[in-house]
Amino acid sequence: MTNAVLRSLEALPASRYIGFRCASQILAEAIPNLGNFPDSHVSTVPATNHAAQRTWNGPTLFLQGGRSQYITESNMRTAGTLFTNSYVHLIEGAGHWVHADAPKETARAIADFVATQAGQPNSVLGYRT
């Protein structure tokens, strides 16, 4: 974990300070909603029952490290009901920190996923045919 944190650090321009490469302010503001999902999220798509409103229908990619013990079959079944248009990409040899263990494979999986979604009708990626 230390290695992953250190990879996220960068020297701030014209400063003697170090900061995180990720958008830490955005993450800090989003944490309450992320931690309460799906109770904090209600889909904008009309639904006939309360459970159906707690879904995300946009394309979603889950990356799973082949050595990770955090994502179980039960987790994936639950994720499939919440993220109804989801895909799982297994990266063999990676642990839970897939991006740190296999950065090239992670980047390729994300790029391939985005490429398959580009141009799709109603894509949340901002592309339309």
C-alpha positions in Angstrom: 0.0 0.0 0.0 2.8 2.4 0.8 4.1 2.0 -2.8 0.6 2.9 -4.2 0.4 6.0 -2.0 3.9 7.1 -3.0 3.1 6.7 -6.7 0.2 9.1 -6.2 2.4 11.9 -4.9 3.8 14.8 -7.0 5.8 17.9 -6.3 3.6 21.0 -6.5 4.8 23.6 -9.1 6.6 26.6 -7.6 6.2 25.1 -4.1 8.2 23.1 -1.6 5.1 21.0 -0.9 4.0 17.6 -2.2 0.4 16.9 -3.2 -1.7 14.0 -4.5 -2.2 13.5 -8.3 -5.8 12.5 -7.7 -8.5 15.0 -7.3 -8.5 14.8 -3.6 -11.0 17.7 -3.0 -13.5 16.0 -5.4 -13.0 12.7 -3.6 -13.4 14.3 -0.2 -16.7 15.9 -1.2 -18.0 12.6 -2.8 -17.1 10.2 0.1 -20.4 10.6 2.0 -22.4 9.7 -1.1 -20.0 6.9 -2.1 -20.1 5.4 1.3 -23.9 5.4 1.4 -24.5 4.0 -2.1 -27.0 2.8 -3.1 -29.1 4.6 -0.5 -27.7 8.0 -1.5 -28.3 7.5 -5.2 -31.6 7.5 -7.0 -31.6 6.9 -10.7 -33.1 9.6 -12.9 -34.8 6.8 -14.9 -38.4 6.3 -13.7 -39.0 3.0 -11.9 -42.0 1.1 -10.7 -40.5 0.1 -7.4 -38.0 1.6 -4.9 -35.4 -1.2 -5.4 -35.3 -0.5 -9.1 -34.5 3.2 -8.5 -31.3 2.2 -6.7 -29.5 1.3 -9.9 -27.0 2.7 -12.4 -27.8 1.8 -15.9 -24.8 3.4 -17.6 -21.9 1.4 -18.8 -19.7 0.3 -15.8 -16.4 -1.5 -15.8 -15.2 -3.5 -12.8 -11.5 -4.4 -12.7 -10.8 -7.5 -10.6 -7.3 -8.6 -9.7 -6.8 -12.4 -10.1 -5.1 -12.5 -6.7 -7.6 -10.3 -4.9 -9.7 -11.8 -2.2 -11.9 -8.7 -1.8 -14.2 -9.2 -4.7 -16.3 -12.3 -4.2 -19.0 -14.0 -6.3 -21.6 -12.6 -3.9 -20.2 -9.1 -4.3 -20.4 -9.4 -8.1 -24.0 -10.6 -8.0 -24.9 -7.6 -5.8 -23.0 -5.3 -8.1 -24.8 -6.8 -11.1 -28.2 -5.8 -9.6 -27.0 -2.3 -8.8 -25.0 -1.7 -12.0 -27.2 -3.2 -14.6 -24.9 -2.6 -17.6 -21.7 -3.7 -16.0 -18.7 -5.7 -17.2 -16.0 -7.4 -15.2 -12.4 -7.6 -16.5 -10.1 -10.0 -14.7 -6.4 -9.0 -14.6 -4.5 -12.2 -13.7 -1.6 -11.8 -11.3 -2.9 -8.5 -9.9 -4.1 -8.1 -6.3 -6.6 -5.7 -4.9 -4.6 -2.6 -6.1 -5.0 -3.6 -9.7 -3.7 -0.2 -11.0 -0.5 -0.5 -9.0 0.1 -4.2 -9.6 -0.6 -4.1 -13.3 -0.6 -0.5 -14.6 -0.3 -1.3 -18.3 -3.0 -4.0 -18.2 -5.3 -1.7 -16.2 -4.8 1.2 -18.7 -5.4 -1.2 -21.6 -8.6 -2.6 -20.1 -9.9 0.9 -19.4 -9.0 2.2 -22.9 -10.7 -0.9 -24.5 -13.8 -0.3 -22.4 -14.0 3.4 -23.3 -13.4 2.6 -27.0 -16.3 0.1 -27.0 -18.6 2.7 -25.4 -17.7 5.6 -27.6 -20.4 6.3 -30.1 -23.0 4.2 -28.3 -26.5 5.8 -28.1 -27.1 7.3 -24.7 -23.5 6.7 -23.7 -22.5 8.5 -20.5 -19.1 9.1 -22.0 -20.4 12.0 -23.9 -20.3 10.5 -27.4 -23.3 10.0 -29.5 -23.8 8.7 -33.0 
